């Protein structure tokens, strides 16, 4: 099965279109004021209208309350809500059931013990996204982690790989981890929060090349 590709932190019509045209399976919109990739719900809703049916829209949030989740679902209509804070497993299960939306949970992998914590989300989240441990911001920091932590990983649920991926290293990441989905943000930017259409294309091409050489 082809590796799925998520381009996260899109904030303009031009770069969202570039991600779709390059073959992304998922496009990510960040709603977190401290992030350089933050978009308002109004902007997110406008961008959502450009996403074709075969591409999934993901909204990234950090420790949201119920009111915010409701506003996101009502205004943006995402396919997926991605949680990057300290949300408990039960919170994701409730969100998925209450709003009829898929839920993803980002897990920072600093050492093998984080994998044990990840298993607590089984049955509550629809997918785990393994990322580098958060530094200043939850996600989009351009930092990778030791992919060896994922050797022979079998958590019994869908997962994806994030953290420091770029057009130049994503093929190696796929070969090493066999990730079913790869997620990139800062690795396709010319400056923080500014996506580069050529880098988006290069990233997607590199993923397809890696798949072809499996």
Residue pairs with C-beta under 8 A, 6 or more apart in sequence:
1 180
2 208
2 211
3 174
3 179
3 180
3 181
3 182
3 207
3 210
3 211
4 25
4 26
4 160
4 180
4 181
4 182
5 23
5 24
5 25
5 26
5 181
5 182
5 184
5 203
5 204
5 207
6 24
6 25
6 26
6 27
6 28
6 58
6 160
6 181
6 182
6 183
6 184
7 19
7 22
7 24
7 26
7 27
7 28
7 184
7 185
7 188
7 195
7 200
7 203
8 27
8 28
8 30
8 37
8 58
8 60
8 139
8 140
8 162
8 183
8 184
8 185
9 28
9 29
9 30
9 35
9 37
9 60
9 140
9 185
9 186
9 189
9 193
9 195
10 16
10 19
10 27
10 28
10 29
10 37
10 47
10 195
11 29
11 30
11 37
11 38
11 39
11 43
11 47
11 193
11 195
12 47
12 195
13 46
13 47
13 50
14 197
15 195
15 197
15 200
16 27
16 47
16 50
16 51
17 50
18 195
18 197
18 200
18 201
19 27
19 195
19 200
20 27
20 50
20 51
20 52
20 55
22 197
22 200
22 201
22 203
22 204
22 205
23 204
23 208
24 55
24 200
24 204
25 55
25 56
25 181
26 55
26 56
26 57
26 58
26 80
26 181
26 183
27 47
27 51
27 55
27 56
27 57
27 58
28 58
28 59
28 60
28 82
28 183
28 185
29 39
29 44
29 47
29 48
29 57
29 58
29 59
29 60
29 76
29 78
30 37
30 38
30 39
30 59
30 60
30 139
30 140
31 38
31 39
31 40
31 41
31 44
31 59
31 60
31 61
31 68
31 72
32 38
32 60
32 61
32 62
32 84
32 137
32 138
34 137
35 137
35 139
35 140
35 193
36 140
36 192
36 193
37 140
37 185
37 193
39 47
41 71
41 72
41 75
41 76
42 75
44 59
44 72
44 75
44 76
45 75
45 76
45 77
48 57
48 76
48 77
48 78
51 57
56 79
56 80
57 76
57 77
57 78
57 79
57 80
58 78
58 79
58 80
58 81
58 82
58 104
59 72
59 76
59 78
59 80
59 81
59 82
60 82
60 84
60 139
61 68
61 69
61 72
61 81
61 82
61 83
61 84
61 85
62 83
62 84
62 85
62 138
63 85
63 86
63 87
64 72
64 83
64 85
69 81
69 95
69 98
69 99
70 99
72 78
72 81
73 81
73 99
73 101
78 101
79 101
79 102
80 101
80 102
80 103
80 104
80 126
81 95
81 99
81 101
81 102
81 103
81 104
82 103
82 104
82 105
82 106
82 129
83 91
83 92
83 103
83 104
83 105
83 106
83 125
84 106
84 134
84 138
84 139
85 138
87 105
89 105
89 120
89 121
89 123
89 124
89 125
90 124
92 103
92 105
92 121
92 124
92 125
93 103
93 123
93 124
93 125
95 101
95 103
96 102
96 103
96 124
96 125
96 126
102 126
102 127
103 124
103 125
103 126
103 127
104 125
104 126
104 127
104 128
104 129
104 160
105 121
105 125
105 127
105 128
105 129
106 128
106 129
106 130
106 131
106 138
106 139
106 162
107 114
107 117
107 118
107 121
107 128
107 129
107 130
107 131
108 114
108 131
108 132
108 133
108 134
108 145
109 115
109 130
109 131
109 132
109 133
109 145
109 146
109 149
109 150
109 163
110 133
110 145
111 149
112 149
114 133
114 149
115 149
115 153
115 155
118 128
118 130
118 155
119 155
121 128
121 157
122 155
122 156
122 157
125 157
126 157
126 158
127 157
127 158
127 159
127 160
127 181
128 155
128 157
128 158
128 159
128 160
129 159
129 160
129 161
129 162
129 181
129 183
130 145
130 149
130 150
130 159
130 160
130 161
130 162
130 163
131 139
131 145
131 162
131 163
131 183
132 141
132 143
132 144
132 145
132 162
132 163
132 164
133 143
133 145
134 141
135 141
135 143
139 162
139 185
140 185
140 186
141 163
141 186
142 164
142 186
142 187
143 163
143 164
144 163
144 164
144 165
144 169
145 163
145 164
147 161
147 173
147 176
147 177
148 176
150 161
150 176
150 177
150 179
153 159
153 177
158 180
158 181
159 179
159 180
159 181
160 179
160 180
160 181
160 182
160 183
161 173
161 177
161 179
161 181
161 182
161 183
162 182
162 183
162 184
162 185
164 187
165 173
165 182
165 183
165 184
165 187
165 203
166 184
166 187
166 188
166 203
167 187
167 188
167 199
167 202
167 203
167 205
167 206
168 206
170 182
170 184
170 187
170 203
170 206
170 207
170 210
171 206
171 207
171 209
171 210
171 213
173 179
173 182
174 182
174 207
174 210
174 211
175 210
175 214
182 207
184 203
186 192
187 199
187 203
188 195
188 196
188 199
188 200
188 202
188 203
189 195
189 196
189 199
190 196
190 199
